[in-house]
């Protein structure tokens, strides 16, 4: 494990109705004149725009609005926001939306106190210094920008997409209400989930040895997202599934999962060029780039999870009052893949198999991540009926 420093000052407020306290949160961080920055699509469709604006007004705050943020936020709107903040003497910026809105707000915050052009930060000609404090009301779980120090914007003049970093760009607080995700279209769900998984995989695939804890955290985060993505596509109003995805999106990019290990980020940098040229959603671009990156690095020498750690002791056998079944359902058998570098974790599944063998299998190699889920007929207490909405209707691989 490598040496590291971990710093995450963002106050996170999670759950139903948490947007009602956003005005007091702004006040607690010294805000009085607030720039409400948003895109317009998800914020208004979910009802977040009206609720947040009412909460700010109820707290006696002066609100200045700037909407119109697009995916792959434009530096031209950032410059307009800087001008507006200077004219109206804004002392706090509230980003209402997803990663594009938050990144645009960070660009505005960085540029208000800078004498030059804000694009200098993104071209690494200047470093971010003093910045207006930022708060977030998240409506799209994906980018993880609600706790990060980075901002990514696009310059229409030349189609450049670049990032800048600054500790003063880390939001002071983030309000996360999973109910705001209920109105997201399927495409946006897919792009967001791809972005979250990519944030984890940029950290997970490493050559650093002895990082067992963060290996396990990465794997748990990916598995959680892949399971609950299917649930929200079946039922957009599934609060619990959205809560899991929203919290996973934050954990994926607050850099907790990257502590003590070498990180990659090649796929993100390549994707920036793709979305700059073709203006596709960042998550959609990552879904194109990451499999290609995996195929490329699979030909190279790398340290697989199994070679990075000491051998783990075998799982203890657990007592069971049930008789051992003669055979597991064929659908619950582990993946037949036998690549050169395979890590397989065996866990107990109470209906399909004996206590110390496998029914749920996680198989990892540089080009494949497969999660096998139990079928409903195998669930304890189901009586063979398809009664649980938490699992797939039949055993299948989820997310390859």
N, C-alpha and C positions, 0 to 999 in steps of 0.2 A: 504494500500500500504506500502511496506517495504522501508526502506532507501536504497539508491543505489548511486554508482558512475558510470558514463558512459564516456568511453574514446575510441574514434575511430580516430586515426591519419592518416589513409590511404587516400591518394589522389585518387579519382575515376575519370577516364576519359572514358566517355561512348559515343559510336556511331560509325557510318561508318568512316573508314579511320583513326581512332584514333591510330592505330598501327604505323603509319608513324612518329609519334613524340616520339616513345619509346626511341630512342637514346638520345634525349635531356632530357627526363625524368631521365634516368640513370645518365647523367652528372650532372643534378641539385641536385642529392643526393650523389654526390662525387664519382661516379663510373668511372673507367678507364679501368680495366681489368675485363671482365664480364664472369661469368660462365653461359652459356645458357643451361638450364636444361629442358629436354622434354621427352615425351614418344616415339613419333614417329608416332602413328596412326592418331589421330584427328588433330594434329598439321601440319603434312605434307599433309594430304588429303584435309584439308581446305585451304591450301596455306599460312597459318600463318607462318610456318617455314621460307619459303623463304622471305616473306615480312618483318618479324621481323629481320632476319639476315641482310638483306639489309639496314634496318633502323639503326641498330647498326653500321654497317660498314660506312655508310654515316656520322655518328656522330664522326667518328675517334676513335672508341673504339676497343680495342683488345678483341676478342671473343674466349673463350675456351668452347668447347661443351662437354656435357655429356648427352647422350640419354639413352633410354632403360628402363624408368620407367614403371612399370606394375601396374595394379590395386592392391590395398593393397600393397603399396610400401615397398620394402625390405630394411632392415637395412644394408645388404651387399653393396647395391648400395650407400647408404648414406655414409658408410665408404670409399668407393672408391672416392666419391665426396669430402670428407674431405681431403683425401690425395692429390687429384688433386688441390684443392684450396691452400693448403699449398705449394705445389711444384711450382705452377705458380703465387703465390702471388695475388690471386683473391681478389678484394675489393668490388664486387657486384655480387649478384646472381639473374638472371632473370628466373623465372619459366614460361614456355610456355606450357600450358595445363590445366587440370582440378585439382580436389582436390588431387589426388595421386601425381602429379608432384609438386604441391605447398607444400604439407606436406613433401615430400622428400627433397625439397629445404630448408625447415625450419630446418630439421634435420641436413643437411650439415652446414647451417649457425650457428647452435648452437654448433656444434662439433669442428669447426676450432680452436677456442680459448680455448678449454677445453683439459686438459692434459690426462684425462682418456678416457674411452670408451663412445661413444655417447649413448649407450644403458642405461647408468646410469640415464640419464634424464627420460627415459621412464619407468624405474623401480623405480623412485622417490628416487634414491640414491643420486642425485645431483640436484641442481636447475640451470636453464638456466641463464647465466650471459651475458657477451658480445657476440654479434653475428654479422655476416656479414649482411649488409642491403640487403633486398629482394624486388624485384619488380615482378609483375605478368602481363602476357598477358593471359586472360582467354579464353579457347576454349570450355569448357564444364560447363554449369551452373548446379550446384548440391551441392557441398560441402560447399560453402560459406567460404572457407579457405582464400580467397583473402582479407578478412578484419579481420580475427580472430587471436588469439594469440596461437592457438593450432596446434599440429602436431600429426598425428597418423601413425605409421609404424608397420610393421610385422617383427618379428625375425624368420627366417626359422628354426633356431635351437630350436626346441620345439614348433613351431607354436604359438608364443605369439604375440598378437596384442595389443599394448599399446599406450597411449597418453602422451604427455608432453606439458607444458604450459610455456610461457614466454612473457612478454610484448615486448621484443626486437625481437620477431619473427613475430610481426604484420608487414605485408608488407608496404613499404613506399608508393607505388602506385599500382594501378590495372587498366589495360586497358581492357575495356569490349566492344567488337565489336560483336553484335549479328550475323553478317554475317558468323562468324566462326562456327556457330551451324548448318549451312545448310546441312552439310554432315554427321551429326550424325545418326547412325542407330536407328531403332525403340526401340531396347532393351535398348540402352544407354539413349534414351529420357525417357523411363519409369523408369529406375533406378534413373536418375537424378531428375525427378519430385518427386519420392517417397522420396528421400533424403531431398529435400526442404520441403515437407510437414511434414516429421518427425521432422525436425529442429523447425518448428513452433509448432507442437503438444507437443514436449517436454517442451515447455514453456507455451502453452495454457492451458493444463490440470494442474491446480494448486488449492491449498486450500487457497491461499491468497485472502482476500476480498478487495473490492473497487479498482479494477484495470480495470475500464471500458475502458479507452483509449487503453491500450495494448490488451484487449480483442477484441476491434473493429479492431485494426491493424492486429492482428493474423487472424481474420476471413476474412478480406479483402485480405490478402496475400494468404491464402489458396484458396479462391474463384477465385482469379486471375489466380493462377497456374492451377487449375482444368479446368477452361474454356479454357485457351490458349494451354494447352497440347493437347487437341483434334484438335485444329487448326493446330498445327505444324505437327501432324501426318498425317493430310490430305494434307498439303502443306509444305514441308520442307523448302521452300524458302520464307516463310511468315515472313518478317523482323519484322513487328510490333508485331506479336505474340511472336517471339523469344525475342524481346526487353523486353516485359512484363515478360517473364519467367526469363530471365537473371537478370533483376533488382530485381525481387522477390527473387531469390536465394541469392543475396547479402544481401538484407534486412532481410531475414529469419535467417541469422546467424551472423549478426554484433552485436547482443545482444540488439538491440533497443527494440525488441519485448519482451525481458525478463526483462526489467527494472522494479524494484519495486515488483517483484513477485517471489515466490518459483518456482524452476524449477525441472525437474525430471531426465531425462537422463538414466533411467534404461534400456530402449529399446536399446539405443545406446551401452551401455556397454555389454548387452547380445549379440547384433549383432557382436560386435568385436570378441567374441569367435567363433561365427558361421563362419565368413569370414576368421578367422585365420586357422580354421580346414579344411574348404572346398574351400577356395579361391574364393568365389562368390563375385559379386559386392556388395559394401556396401549398395547401395540403394535397391538392390534386397533382401538382408538380412533383411533390415528394413521393407520391404513390407511383409515379413513373420512374423517378431517378433511383430510389432506394433499391428496388429489385435488381436494377442494372449494376449498381455499386456492389451488391452482394455477389453477383455472378463474377464480377471482376476480382474482388479480393479473395474469393474462394480459390482462385488459382495461385494465390500468394501464400507465404508462410504467415501464420497467425496463431495466437494463443487461444485455443478454444476454452470454454468455461471448465471443461473437465481437466485440462492440463494446467489451469491457473491455480488450482486449489489442491490441498492435501486430500488423500482419500477419506471419504466420510465413513463413519462406522455404519454397519448395517442397521436397518430399522428393526426395533424390537417387535417380537410377535405379540399381538394383543389378544387377550382372552375373548372368546366368543361363544355364546350359547346356541348359535345357529349351526346346523349341520353344513358341512362343506358341500357346495353344489358340484355336480358331476362335471359341468363344463360351463364356461362363461358364454353369454350370447356372442355370436360372431361379430356383431357390430361393435362390441366393446373391446375387441382385441386391440393391442397397441399398434401404432403405425408400422407397416412392414418395411419402412425405409431403413437401410443399413449403410449410411455414409461412413467415410473414413473417420470423421470427427463427430461423434454423437454423444450427447449427454442425455441420459434418461433418468427422470426422477419417478419413483414408484410411490404411490400413495394408496391409502385404504379406501375401497368403495364397498359399502356394507352389503350390497345385494348381489353383485356380479361375481364375487371372487372370495377366496379365503382372506383372512384379515391382513396377512403380511405380504400379499402379492398385489399385482397392479390391475386397476381398472381405469384410472385416470392417468394418462401419460403425457408428459411434456417432452418433446424431442427437439433438440436444437442443433443446427449446423449453420455455417455462414450463409446459406441460401434458403433455409427453410425454418419457419417457426410454426409448428402445428400444435393445436390444443384440442384434445379429444374430450368431448363431454358425454356424460352418461345419458342414456335414453330414459324417458319417463317411466317405462315399465320396470326399470331397475331401481327406482327410488324407494327407500324404505317407507312403509306406510301407505304407499300409493295403491296397493292391491292390484297392481298391473294396469291401473287406469291412468290416462293422460290428464292428471289432475294438477300438476304443478306448472305454473307459468314461468318458473325460474329456470327451466331447462329446455333444451331443444326437444322437438317432438320425436326425433330419432337420433341415434348416435351418429355423429358426423364430425368432420374436421371444421373448426371455426377459425377463419382468418389464416390464410396461407400466403 
